[in-house]
Amino acid sequence: MEPRPRKSRKPSAGPPARPPEPAVFFIDRDTGGRLLAGTLRAAGYRIELHDDHFEQGTQDPFWIRSVAERRWAILTCDRNIARKEPERSLFSAAPTHTFILYALSHVRREQRVPLVLGVLPKLSALVASGAPHGIYRVHTDGKIEHLTNIKARFRLEDF
């Protein structure tokens, strides 16, 4: 019987693991605009605006599908979007994170910038951590709640 070959005790010198790509945040037409996007980009965030990719009248299911296919995280202050179908199903089934910013729904656009800047590090960390996809409510106190009791009635492929 031949002796087993000795294993090296040195750690592998292979390339280090690459850190995850920073999240791209998609801002829908209800949440902000160029002022918000410009400030967030200047702070180092990767931001995409609804109007840079879609016509103003584009129905929600169509832009949701496109954004989900790109794996962008969605920022919205439309509280009703998680209540109406087919949006509710699509957001819950999409391979992306959808953040409903409850604090912004009653705040003027120019006052939204510091509020979003304050919560974005937390949202970025949540996305980078590999948290489950779906709909998240972001409350005024900074609490983030994952909505888990949604039964999808529609699929992205339906649109």
C-alpha positions as CSV (number, residue, x, y, z in Angstrom):
1,M,0.0,0.0,0.0
2,E,1.4,3.4,-1.0
3,P,1.5,6.3,1.4
4,R,-1.0,9.1,0.8
5,P,0.5,12.2,-0.9
6,R,1.0,15.0,1.6
7,K,-1.3,18.0,1.5
8,S,0.0,21.5,1.6
9,R,-0.5,23.4,4.8
10,K,-0.3,26.7,3.0
11,P,-3.6,28.5,2.3
12,S,-4.5,28.8,-1.3
13,A,-3.0,31.7,-3.1
14,G,-6.0,32.1,-5.4
15,P,-7.6,35.5,-6.1
16,P,-9.6,37.0,-3.2
17,A,-13.3,36.9,-3.3
18,R,-14.9,39.9,-5.0
19,P,-17.1,42.0,-2.9
20,P,-20.7,42.2,-4.0
21,E,-21.6,44.9,-6.5
22,P,-23.2,47.9,-4.9
23,A,-26.9,48.1,-5.3
24,V,-28.5,50.1,-8.1
25,F,-31.5,52.0,-6.8
26,F,-34.4,52.7,-9.2
27,I,-36.5,55.8,-8.2
28,D,-40.0,55.7,-9.5
29,R,-41.9,58.7,-10.7
30,D,-43.7,59.2,-7.4
31,T,-40.6,59.4,-5.2
32,G,-38.3,62.0,-6.5
33,G,-36.7,63.4,-9.5
34,R,-33.5,64.8,-10.7
35,L,-32.8,66.7,-7.5
36,L,-33.0,63.6,-5.4
37,A,-31.1,61.5,-8.0
38,G,-28.3,64.1,-8.3
39,T,-27.8,64.3,-4.6
40,L,-27.7,60.5,-4.2
41,R,-25.3,60.1,-7.0
42,A,-23.0,62.8,-5.6
43,A,-23.1,60.8,-2.3
44,G,-21.8,57.7,-4.3
45,Y,-25.0,55.8,-4.9
46,R,-25.9,54.2,-8.2
47,I,-29.2,55.7,-9.1
48,E,-31.6,55.1,-12.1
49,L,-34.6,57.3,-12.7
50,H,-38.0,56.2,-14.1
51,D,-38.0,59.0,-16.7
52,D,-34.6,58.0,-18.1
53,H,-35.9,54.6,-19.1
54,F,-39.7,54.8,-19.5
55,E,-42.4,57.1,-20.8
56,Q,-44.3,59.0,-18.2
57,G,-47.5,57.0,-18.9
58,T,-45.9,53.6,-18.7
59,Q,-48.1,51.3,-16.6
60,D,-46.5,50.0,-13.4
61,P,-46.5,46.3,-14.3
62,F,-44.3,47.0,-17.4
63,W,-41.6,49.0,-15.7
64,I,-41.7,46.6,-12.7
65,R,-40.8,43.7,-15.0
66,S,-38.0,45.6,-16.7
67,V,-36.5,46.9,-13.4
68,A,-36.8,43.4,-11.9
69,E,-35.0,41.8,-14.8
70,R,-32.1,44.2,-14.2
71,R,-32.1,43.3,-10.5
72,W,-32.3,47.0,-9.4
73,A,-33.7,47.8,-6.0
74,I,-36.8,50.0,-6.2
75,L,-37.5,53.1,-4.1
76,T,-41.1,54.3,-4.0
77,C,-43.2,56.4,-1.7
78,D,-46.5,55.1,-3.3
79,R,-48.1,53.4,-0.3
80,N,-50.9,52.0,-2.4
81,I,-48.6,50.1,-4.7
82,A,-48.4,47.2,-2.2
83,R,-52.2,47.0,-2.0
84,K,-53.2,46.9,-5.6
85,E,-53.0,44.1,-8.1
86,P,-51.1,43.2,-10.2
87,E,-48.4,45.4,-8.7
88,R,-48.5,43.7,-5.3
89,S,-48.0,40.2,-6.9
90,L,-45.2,41.4,-9.2
91,F,-43.3,43.2,-6.5
92,S,-43.5,40.2,-4.2
93,A,-42.5,37.7,-6.9
94,A,-39.8,39.9,-8.6
95,P,-36.1,39.1,-8.0
96,T,-35.6,42.5,-6.5
97,H,-36.0,44.5,-3.3
98,T,-38.9,47.1,-3.3
99,F,-38.7,49.7,-0.5
100,I,-41.8,51.7,0.2
101,L,-40.6,54.8,1.9
102,Y,-43.6,55.6,4.2
103,A,-41.8,58.7,5.6
104,L,-41.9,60.4,2.2
105,S,-45.5,60.1,1.2
106,H,-46.5,63.4,3.0
107,V,-43.2,65.3,2.5
108,R,-42.5,67.8,-0.2
109,R,-39.9,66.7,-2.8
110,E,-37.1,69.1,-1.7
111,Q,-37.5,67.8,1.9
112,R,-37.1,64.2,0.8
113,V,-33.4,64.4,0.1
114,P,-32.1,64.3,3.7
115,L,-34.6,61.6,4.7
116,V,-33.5,59.3,1.8
117,L,-29.9,60.0,2.5
118,G,-30.4,59.0,6.1
119,V,-32.0,55.6,5.3
120,L,-30.0,54.6,2.1
121,P,-27.0,53.1,4.0
122,K,-29.3,50.8,5.8
123,L,-31.1,49.8,2.6
124,S,-27.8,49.2,0.8
125,A,-26.6,47.0,3.6
126,L,-29.8,45.0,3.5
127,V,-29.5,44.4,-0.2
128,A,-25.8,43.5,0.1
129,S,-26.5,41.1,2.9
130,G,-28.5,38.9,0.6
131,A,-31.8,39.6,2.4
132,P,-34.8,37.9,0.7
133,H,-36.4,39.7,-2.3
134,G,-39.8,41.2,-1.9
135,I,-41.6,44.3,-0.5
136,Y,-40.2,46.2,2.5
137,R,-41.9,49.0,4.3
138,V,-39.5,51.7,5.6
139,H,-41.1,53.5,8.5
140,T,-40.4,57.1,9.7
141,D,-38.4,55.8,12.7
142,G,-36.1,53.8,10.3
143,K,-37.6,50.5,11.0
144,I,-37.6,48.2,8.0
145,E,-40.4,45.6,7.8
146,H,-40.4,42.7,5.2
147,L,-43.9,41.9,4.0
148,T,-44.0,38.1,3.9
149,N,-47.7,37.2,3.7
150,I,-48.3,38.1,0.0
151,K,-49.6,35.4,-2.3
152,A,-48.6,36.2,-5.9
153,R,-51.4,36.0,-8.3
154,F,-49.4,37.2,-11.3
155,R,-45.9,36.5,-12.6
156,L,-43.4,38.7,-14.3
157,E,-43.9,36.7,-17.5
158,D,-47.6,37.7,-17.6
159,F,-46.5,41.1,-18.8
